[in-house]
Amino acid sequence: MKGSCFCGEVAFTVSAEFAAVVNCHCNFCRSHSGAAFSTYAAVKESDLTISKGNEKLTRFVIAEGEKNFCRECGTPIFNVNYKYPGLRMVY
């Protein structure tokens, strides 16, 4: 699977099947999305490759982990949740 941010400055590939599809109900995800939850595809860290624009990724650290997004257009790319080491949560 391939994906990118809205402006196209950051692109990524997922090279294997998703480990799971999850709905996160943490306070950050609820406030970030304006909904009761956010939905993500959980993938192994080794299966997610930033193929373009790694230098354009910005990280925002929160208590649960970190949010990684394009600093040009603000599109969220993936999250890291410290409760699930080795996984990345792709939007």
Residue pairs with C-beta under 8 A, 6 or more apart in sequence:
1 13
1 14
2 11
2 12
2 13
2 14
2 51
3 11
3 12
3 13
3 14
3 77
3 90
4 10
4 11
4 12
4 52
5 11
5 53
5 56
5 69
5 70
5 72
5 73
5 75
5 77
6 70
6 73
6 74
6 75
7 70
7 72
7 73
7 75
9 52
9 53
9 56
9 70
9 72
9 73
10 50
10 52
10 53
10 54
10 56
10 57
10 70
10 72
10 75
10 77
11 50
11 51
11 52
11 53
12 48
12 49
12 50
12 51
12 77
12 78
12 90
13 48
13 49
13 51
14 41
14 43
14 47
14 48
14 90
15 47
15 48
15 49
16 43
16 44
16 47
18 41
18 42
18 43
19 42
19 43
19 44
19 87
20 41
20 42
21 39
21 40
21 41
21 42
22 39
22 40
22 42
22 89
23 37
23 38
23 39
23 40
24 37
24 38
24 39
24 40
24 79
24 81
24 89
25 36
25 37
26 64
28 62
28 64
28 67
29 37
29 38
30 36
30 37
30 38
32 38
32 67
32 76
38 91
40 79
40 89
40 90
40 91
41 89
41 90
42 84
42 87
42 88
42 89
42 90
43 87
43 88
43 90
44 86
44 87
44 88
45 86
45 87
45 88
48 78
48 88
48 90
50 57
50 77
53 70
56 70
56 71
56 72
57 68
57 69
57 70
57 71
57 77
58 68
58 69
58 70
58 71
59 66
59 67
59 68
60 66
60 67
60 68
60 69
64 81
64 82
64 83
65 79
65 80
65 81
65 82
65 83
66 79
66 80
67 76
67 79
68 76
68 77
68 78
68 79
68 80
69 75
69 76
69 77
70 77
76 91
77 90
77 91
78 88
78 89
78 90
78 91
79 88
79 89
79 91
80 88
80 89
81 87
81 89
